[in-house]
Amino acid sequence: METQQETRGQHTLTEIVSQPYGWGKAYEQLVGRRDEIMNAWAGVQPQQIIVTGCGSTHYLSQTAAALLQGLTGIPARGLPASEIVLFPDQVLYRPEETLLLAISRSGTTTETAAAMDKFRSLGGKAVWGITCYADTPVGQESDFMLLTDMAQEQSIAQTLSFSTMLFTAQGVAAVAGEHDLTPLGEVPKACEQLIQSTYGLATHWGTEPGVERFFFLGSGPLYGMACEAMLKMKEMSITHAEAYHFLEFRHGPKALVDEHAMVVGMIGAQTFRHEAAVITEMAEMGGKTVTLVPGNANAGHVTVHLPDHLPAWTMPVLYLPVVQSMAHARSMEKGLDPDNPRNLSAVVFLDRGDLG
């Protein structure tokens, strides 16, 4: 019989490397339901969009909202579900004209279900859901639902589920904005190649001796990815980690950069010049730097090169496997179990009625 020590981290590792499969299945679903999505969108005709979730899916909502606004031209915001419940007057404007997109791995997260309740009670126009489980509040109580059951996980920290739900949200944004879905179909294969070519590098940099804190930088749609990378490093490896917009990092936080800091930059193709300059500055200050960049340009000490022929809206998920693997490797190196981070559970349950 295998001991816990021998099996620790295996679920998370399997879920990280199986992401190409999950995304491929999600793409098939998006293609098959394209007309259904377009008809549902036409039936709502929202004047604004709120995307919501908790924890990882809150960070997902930030990226999804940026893509929805960019691809549809309709104002969109990503909010924690608790803000909708506790501060509706401050975060909701004309709910009768608004689409709420609720995202939850389990479909049962109390704050997300309560946010749906609050939104409906205020006359919200429609609720859409993305979840890995159909027979749940998000699955059953949404007006339109996209099921990502191919991404169900055994680990507490989200990897496969997060990226597959994000991949689905990227597809929904493209369909709603009447963009061609075909480029998204190339992303699963690109992910497979990326995992194969970078796993050793990610393991090396995730376990770099002397590193005590991590800073993840991303701007625009990639800020949500930087936040998710920060959360994965905290959850799996119990390591100090923070996330910032690139140029904001100069405004105070860079004071923490020295030889014990690693700065991981998620650089966008259109913003390379400005963001690479931040990485260069941090390297000159003594920080260790890793960057993810579309194309062949380099920045900092080591650069992971992402595809540069795909539209920008398809790219956010491709920034995830490297940082997930870094967090997993660091957790394993520290003798922890990334499948079961301390003090955490897969779902946070509260009394739904108390949040109403």
C-alpha angles and dihedrals in degrees: 000000000000116000124228089251091057094048102038113125095012096113092051093046091050091049093050095051093043093061094101089058093048093049092048091055090046090052091052089052093049092051092047093049099037095112091045091052092048092050093048090049092049089050092056101037092185122204090204139008133219117195115195143181142132130257109337093008091054087060088045088053091057092057094040092051092050091051094045092052093044095049100037103030089230117127110255135178134189114221138173108253091236091063090059091050099043103031107027094148091056100044106031123070120181096345089186087071095040135098115211114207108196117195123191132155093211097030087221104081104137099221092050093050090046091050089055089051093049093047092051092046089057093052099263112184101228143343122217123186140203115193143143094231125059101194095064138092093268091044097044103033100047119102088222125015137191112202120211098183090145086074101055111140141203095205123087095223111071120239113132093030094048095050095043092051089047091048088053092048090051089054093048090052091051094049093046089051091047094243126151111266094202097094090057088062090066093058100079092057091046088053092051091052091046094053091048094049100041108035094096092046092048091050091050096049094040090058098037108150117246097022110130103166139026131212119196117198128195136146136202110001089353095064089080088052091052089051092050091049089051091051093048091052091049096044100043103034104023089232128147108258136163136185129216142166108261102248093037089062089074091059099081110311093082087073086081094058117110138121090300094058130084118201115200113194124200098199123195122221094236095045100042097120095054097039097043088054090060091051091049090051092050091049090052089052090058101262122137110241136203121178135190111209134172108235133010102304118117131220131178126344099324131011129201108207116219126192114284100192097072126089113263093244091064095053111073095084091055091065091063110070095063096050092042090053091048091055092046093050093048091050092051092047090054092051093248129133111243089191091064113028115195120266092010137110130191093248133027109222122194132160103284091203093056090058095049 
